[in-house]
Amino acid sequence: MIAHLRGKLLAKHPNQAIVETGGVGYDVTISVPTFSDLPAQGSEVALHIHTHVREDQLALYGFMRPAEKTLFEKLLTVSGIGPKLAITILSGMAADEMTGAIRGNDVAKLTRIPGIGKKTAERMVLELRDKLPKTDVETTAPATMSAVEEDVLSALMNLGYQRPMAEKALAIAGKNSGNKSFEVIFRETLTVLSK
């Protein structure tokens, strides 16, 4: 089985990378976060690989970070989740955030991922909750956000901030938020992010 692949990055797309090693080009299915982390085309790249074998198919799934590969493999243990859906899930939410949502029993957050319905989200929580490590997001993200804080988070993500980073900044800025308006919390969170 192929567990690691190092070589020249011949091509990259949001869901695929072609890596040449020893004169052979390997077609690797990747998640959006891995795509974002890939170097420029023509550069050397190293990917952690999960080799998926079925009687009619041999597929490679690649990840820049070992933690993402581990989460992918854990998702495959959930009934009803195959490798394609697992890649879609990892593309729809940051690994730390997903781990926090699963451990925190946050089915509503998981159902926001394209392709995940309520039953699949509940199975993910039930089957993986005790198998996943604690994350930084769990300790810093607010347990419940007010409607105003949700709006601030949404606005920050629309500006291009990654959700985990925006949630941490919002947690810091929102400690004394009380009954502050959207504009005040938004400005305070932006100040935290710009530090």
Disulfide bonds with the S-S distance in Angstrom:
none
